[in-house]
Amino acid sequence: MVIWFEFMSDGSWVSAATRAGLSSSPTNSGTYGLVGARFTVTDRGGACGTAVGSYDVVFGANCSAALTLVSDTCGPRAGFLNGSTLIP
């Protein structure tokens, strides 16, 4: 499954099933942070409510970001993001 994400400089993000959908019909949104190698994420609404997820991130030479779960009480998000690699 491919899901498109866009991370904005104001700390917000959106996701969609297609790249075009990021601006026209996002399926989810939230906030994120990155301090050192720790990536944190929250959703706005949806199944995760206000739960904060924390992931270790390792950046690859191609600017990819490999995520490893640290803690996340939102099972669906943890199941999706843990072990995922975000590619530019």
Summary of the structure (lengths in Angstrom):
residues: 88
radius of gyration: 12.3
end to end distance: 16.0
largest distance: 33.9
contacts: 225
relative contact order: 0.16
helix: 16%
strand: 44%
